[in-house]
Structures are given as C-alpha cells and as structure tokens.
Amino acid sequence: MAYVVTENCIKCKFMDCVEVCPVDCFYEGENMLVIHPDECIDCGVCEPECPAEAIVPDSDESAASWTDLNKEYADKWPNITTKGPSPADADDWKGKTNKKQQFSDKPGSGS
C-alpha cells in the first residue's frame, strides 16, 4: 500500500508534505506533486501535513483514478526533497473541485 496525491493538489501544490517524507518519494510537476508508489513506505506522515487534503491512501475510493497518474508522472518528473514556494494563487484554488482539466503534464523545477 502507498499514498496517492489526488486532484486537490492541482494548482495548490503547497509542498508541506515534502518536508516530512522520510524516503523522498515526491515528484514535482508544474502545478501538482505526485508520490512514487514503489518508493512510498506507507508511513502516512505526509497526509496530515497537506493543507489541501490531497493525499490519501491508495485504498481510498478517491485514489482510484489517481494511482496510475502518480506512477506515470513519478517516472517522468523530477524528485523534490525540499519545500519550495507554492503558486501565488494557491489559496484561491484550495477546496475547489473538478480541477482535473487544470492538470499540467509539464515537469516542475525539481528544487
């Protein structure tokens, strides 16, 4: 079992989760993060740190459509081990639904 980043992260990308991950399994896209399922040790420390409530166990119903996306982009995007700046309008996007159409497949800076 692993944790999965879901739609709530899109355009928020707060990155508080990155700081607490003991195995550095977060990868950065232009407007969201993903967790590499083969690297996640299922410790769960990231889940309560996410202000957007975007991280769930892969057994959660809401993870189903995001598990494959996390795996795919964790293999393409740069690894991130330190918290970077969130988008200037992150708070405006927090809590909004139906953000999947806002997803960008472009990589982040990988800071």
C-alpha positions as CSV (number, residue, x, y, z in Angstrom):
1,M,0.0,0.0,0.0
2,A,1.1,3.6,-0.7
3,Y,-0.3,7.1,-0.5
4,V,-1.5,8.9,-3.6
5,V,-1.8,12.6,-4.4
6,T,-5.2,13.5,-5.8
7,E,-6.9,16.3,-7.7
8,N,-7.0,18.6,-4.6
9,C,-3.3,19.3,-5.2
10,I,-3.7,20.7,-8.7
11,K,-2.9,24.4,-8.7
12,C,-2.3,24.4,-4.9
13,K,1.0,22.5,-4.6
14,F,1.6,23.6,-1.1
15,M,4.5,21.1,-0.6
16,D,4.3,20.8,3.2
17,C,4.3,17.1,2.6
18,V,7.7,17.1,1.0
19,E,9.4,18.3,4.2
20,V,8.2,15.3,6.3
21,C,8.7,12.5,3.8
22,P,11.4,10.2,5.2
23,V,12.0,8.5,1.8
24,D,11.8,11.5,-0.6
25,C,9.2,9.9,-2.8
26,F,7.6,13.1,-4.0
27,Y,7.9,14.3,-7.6
28,E,7.1,17.7,-8.9
29,G,5.0,18.7,-11.8
30,E,4.3,22.2,-13.0
31,N,1.1,22.5,-10.9
32,M,0.9,19.4,-8.6
33,L,3.0,16.8,-6.9
34,V,2.8,13.0,-7.1
35,I,4.1,10.2,-4.9
36,H,6.1,7.3,-6.4
37,P,4.1,4.2,-5.3
38,D,7.2,2.0,-5.4
39,E,9.1,4.3,-3.1
40,C,6.4,5.2,-0.6
41,I,6.7,3.2,2.6
42,D,3.1,3.9,3.7
43,C,4.2,5.7,6.9
44,G,1.4,8.3,6.4
45,V,3.3,11.3,7.8
46,C,2.5,13.3,4.7
47,E,-1.2,13.0,4.8
48,P,-1.9,15.3,7.8
49,E,0.6,17.9,6.5
50,C,-1.3,18.6,3.3
51,P,-3.4,21.8,3.7
52,A,-5.4,20.9,0.6
53,E,-6.2,17.4,1.8
54,A,-4.9,16.0,-1.4
55,I,-3.1,12.9,-0.1
56,V,-5.0,9.7,0.6
57,P,-4.1,6.0,1.0
58,D,-4.3,4.1,-2.3
59,S,-7.1,2.0,-0.8
60,D,-9.3,5.1,-0.5
61,E,-12.1,5.4,-3.1
62,S,-10.9,8.8,-4.2
63,A,-7.4,7.4,-5.1
64,A,-8.6,5.0,-7.8
65,S,-8.4,7.4,-10.7
66,W,-5.1,9.0,-9.4
67,T,-3.0,5.9,-8.7
68,D,-1.9,5.4,-12.3
69,L,-1.3,9.1,-12.8
70,N,1.0,9.2,-9.7
71,K,3.0,6.2,-11.0
72,E,3.3,7.6,-14.6
73,Y,4.4,11.1,-13.6
74,A,6.7,10.0,-10.8
75,D,8.7,8.2,-13.5
76,K,8.8,11.4,-15.6
77,W,9.0,14.4,-13.2
78,P,12.0,15.5,-11.1
79,N,12.2,14.3,-7.5
80,I,11.7,17.0,-4.9
81,T,13.1,16.8,-1.4
82,T,12.6,20.4,0.0
83,K,9.6,22.6,0.2
84,G,9.5,25.2,-2.5
85,P,7.2,28.2,-2.9
86,S,3.5,27.5,-3.6
87,P,1.8,29.2,-6.5
88,A,0.8,32.8,-5.7
89,D,-2.9,31.8,-6.2
90,A,-2.8,28.5,-4.3
91,D,-5.2,29.6,-1.6
92,D,-7.7,30.6,-4.4
93,W,-7.7,27.0,-5.7
94,K,-7.7,25.3,-2.3
95,G,-11.0,23.4,-1.8
96,K,-12.2,23.8,-5.4
97,T,-13.5,20.7,-7.1
98,N,-13.3,19.4,-10.7
99,K,-9.7,20.6,-11.2
100,K,-8.6,17.7,-13.3
101,Q,-8.9,19.7,-16.5
102,Q,-6.3,22.1,-15.0
103,F,-3.7,19.4,-14.7
104,S,-0.4,20.1,-16.5
105,D,1.8,17.2,-17.5
106,K,4.8,19.5,-17.6
107,P,7.6,18.9,-15.1
108,G,8.3,21.2,-12.2
109,S,11.7,22.7,-11.4
110,G,12.6,19.9,-9.0
111,S,14.1,22.1,-6.4
